[in-house]
Amino acid sequence: MSTVKVRIAPSPTGSPHVGTAYMGLFNYAFARSRNGKFILRIEDTDQTRSRSEYETGIFNALHWIGLTWDEGPDVGGPNGPYRQSERTELYRTHARMLLDNGSAYHCFCTPQRLAEMRERMAAEKISGGYDGHCRNLPETEVREKLDRGDPFVIRMKVPESGECVVHDRLRGEIRYQLDGIDDQILLKSDRFPTYHLANVVDDHLMQITHVIRGEEWLPSTPKHILLYRAFGWDPPEFIHMPLLLNPDGSKLSKRKNPTAIDYYRDAGYLPEALLNYLGLMSYSRPNQEEKFTLEEFVSDFDIDRISLGGAVFDLKKLKWLTGRYIRENHLPDDLWNRYKQWRLNDGFLVRMLPMMMNRLQTLGDLIPACAFLLATDIEYETELLKPQNRSLEEIAPVLQTLAFQFETRSEWTAAGIERDVNETARFWNWPIRDVTRILFVAVMGREIGPPLFESMEILGSNMSRRRLMNALDAAGGLGRKKLKALEKRWIERGRGAEATAEEN
């Protein structure tokens, strides 16, 4: 019997997501409980969004929470390289294999033609994806276009009839009709693979035996099975985990709950408590104990005990569990060491002191002045959020557009934050002082304090965004329709700015 091998494959396109830790934990436990191997692979083929600092952030966040891996970009292994950007020739070779055996084809459709196709299908109320325009081009025409250097992508040739049966360990048989599956792009015009091709090729070459991933990938699984068949390979066993959910039943999202692992570190949660809590998501141990170590979790782990009812991520319960770890697992000296590892250390305090010194009359003034930098959450007096002659109904959309703007900021600096605030003020045609007043109270919970933008830089992006969303809730929030309409306006404003820049 072959060695059990599982993997997680996060993309380095932003702050490491708590969902990555969730999937990592269950893959790790499955591998360790069966004396198998756990692999970390970096899916960085999105060249516009992938960044090396995000990759480093993934390593650091997963190590912080307590996970290790047997193979990966940072530790090596027999199946490397473990970054997809370093495996591009492998994908091109395998795409050519599919062209040669008739399982894929060149598609020369221009973006304009595809846009017109989508408009026509929408007008005629036809559902589906690509219309197969290039699927059966004569070989001579294909060769002429290639010789001429026409841009192309490579698409999978999905059978036009029949069905694909997905065997999922937790869900049984799931049947998909092939006439409802799109001719998926496998290799893009920049010669980089899409997720589907790279995923299947890597899982096969890295000898992955079990694919344990979120249920959002279930609709993609028939495409993957078809690719395995096209290559003549046996697929791995599929296990699709329940998604992490907000308490209201919606998919966990940063607009309703903190999703970055770094947020939980910065907010003062203990990593072992967070990992423990993720182990409770849709799972219960045989002894029903809610507090356990990683080793205890692995010792009696059984993948078949996963419940498909949904994994509700509740911050109140996470706080309760973290409190148990603080009280039950630490003596005062141990706890003080944890505080020093967190934020009561030279590295953090030396950054904070310069902007606080002018506000101090005694040493005892420091802690009250900087308390907002050390608090997990702060309470808001809603009246403080309102600049003069503004209503809460006006405040909520401004807070939300600040959140939109901050979501796109990769370099979290005082200067960058100031630019974002200026951009938001222009969007609403508000004086800068009104926007900064709202943001000041949202971040610090009061009207006066140290310099705003420098404080936010030290507080960090994840903590700052969390404060913003809490203040938005305190201001009454936005309904779903208003949020959708505002987001549309915000996106259109960005497109307008891009068009103006191109004209100039």
C-alpha positions, 0 to 999 in steps of 0.5 A: 500500500502506498504512503499516504500523502496530502497537501495544502496549496495556498496562494501568496496573494494576501494575508494568510487566511484562517481557512488555510490553517483549517485545511492545514490542520485536517490534512496534517492530522490525517497524514500524521494519524496514518504515518503519511506525509504532509506537503505545502505547495505554493500556487503562485501562477497569478503573476499580478497578485503573487508576492514573495512577502505573502509567501513568507507570511504563509510560512510564518503564520502556519509555523506560529499556529503550530503546523509543520510540513514534510515537503515544501519550498522552504524545506525541500523534498523529493518532488520539488520544486514546490512553487508552481511558478518554477514548474511552468515547463512541466505544465506546458509539456502536459498541455501538449500531451493533451493536444496530442491525444485530442483531449485539448485544443487551441482557442484563438478567440479574442477578448472582444469576441468572448465579450460579445459571446457572453452578451449574446448568451445573456440576451438570449438567456442561455446559460453556460460557458465557452460556446466551442467556436474553436473546438473543431477548427481544421488542423490547417487553419490552426497551423496557419494561426500558430505560424502567424503568431496569433494569441491563443489559449489551450482549452480542455475538450470536455465530452459533449454528453454523458456524466462524470461521477465524483466519489467523495468520502464524506458525501458519497456519489455526486453525478455531474452531466458533462453537457453542463461543464465548460471547456475549461482553459488549461493554459493561458495566453501568457503560457501560465497554467490555470488552477485546474491543469496545475492542480492535477499535474502537481497532485499526480507528480507529487504522488498525492493520495488524498485531496482534502480541501474545501467544498467550494472546489467540489464543482471543479472536481469533475473537470479534474477527474476528466483531466486524470482520465485524459492523462491516463492517471488514477485520481486521488481520493477526494474529501471535501470539507465543510466551509468555515461560516459566519454565525449568520450562516454565510461563508466566512469573509473579512467583511464580517469576521477577521479572516487573516491568521495574523489578526489573531496573533496581533489581537492576542489570541494564543496560537494553540487555542486557535489551532484547537478551535479550528479542530472543533470545526465540524468535528468532535473527538471520540471523548467529546473533549473541547480542549486538546493539544495537537498531539491529542487531536492526531492520536484519535483522529478519524476523518469520517467523524467530520460533520457536513452540517457547517463549521460556524466560526464564532469569535465568542467561543474562540475567546472563551477557549483562549481564556481557558488556555490562559488560566489553565496552562500558564503560571504567572512567569509563563504568561508574562513571557507570552506577553513579551513575545506578543507586544510587550517587547522592545521591538513593539514599544520602541516603535510606539514610544516616539509618537507618545513621548510628547503626550506624557507628563509622567511614566504612568501616562503611557499605558492609558495613552497607548491602550488602544494599541494593545486592546483586542477590541474597543467600545464605541460611543456612537456619538463620537463617530459623527463629525459636526453636522453629520448623521450616522447614516452618512458615516456608515458608507464612508467607513465602508469605502475606507474598508474597500480602500484598505483591502487593496493596500499591500504595503501598510505604511502611514503615507499609504494610509494617508493617500487612501484617506484622501482618495476616500474624501475625494470620492465623497467630496468631504473635507479631509478632516471629517474623514480623519475624524471618523477614522480616528474614533474608529481606530482609537475609540476617542477623539484625541490621541497620537498621530492617526496614520502612524498609529495605524501603521503600528497597529497593523492592517488586520487590526485596523480593518477590524476596528473599522468594521466594528465602528461600521457596526456601531454606526448601524452598518449597511444592508445587503442592497446598499452594500452591493450598490456602494461596492459597484460605485466604488469599482466603477470609480476605480475603472474610471480612474484607470481610463483617465490615466490611460488617456493621459 
